């Protein structure tokens, strides 16, 4: 009997260390949100120097400008099951960085980051 209890205890401890995919993604999201929050106060020039990312587009908003950054597409594959085939699709991260003008020069150093918003496959942002 004690051997069975020991085996059950070991199995429970092994399962306790496992994460679900939702828990794993939540941890990644929390880390990414903290890193994005730390960008507030930097300029677009500093952001570009740190990440190597260049804006794909920009548009004016009340009190500033939003810069649009996109990552290269990545392939995501859902594995096949007994009833469905494997499905592969491309996904891309879109990062919107809201800025406020700090001067009238209009250079990358003239736009201070005040907020960020992301959508898509952003787990591998170089931040």
Residue, then its C-alpha position, 0 to 999 in steps of 0.5 A: x500500500x505505501x508504494x501505491x501512495x508514493x506512486x500517486x504522490x509522485x504522479x500528482x507532483x508531476x502534474x502540478x508542475x504542468x501548465x496548460x497552453x492557456x496558462x503558458x500564453x497568459x504568462x507570455x502575454x503578461x511579460x509582453x505587456x510589461x515590456x510594452x508598458x516600459x516603452x512609454x516615454x521613449x521616442x520612436x527613434x529610441x524604439x527603432x534603435x532598440x528593436x530594429x523595427x521600422x514603421x510600416x505606416x503612420x497616421x495622425x490622431x488627436x494630439x499626436x500620431x500612431x505608428x504601425x509596426x508589423x512583424x514578418x508573417x510566421x506559419x502556425x500549424x494546428x496538428x491533425x486529429x483523427x477527424x481533421x487534417x493539419x491546418x497551416x496558416x500565416x499570422x502576423x503581429x501588428x503593433x500600434x504605437x501611439x505617440x505625442x509630439x515633443x517638438x515641431x521638427x517631425x523626426x523620429x526623436x520628435x515623437x514620444x511613446x504614450x501607449x501601445x496596442x497589439x494584435x496577432x502573433x506577437x509572442x516573438x516581438x524583439x522587445 
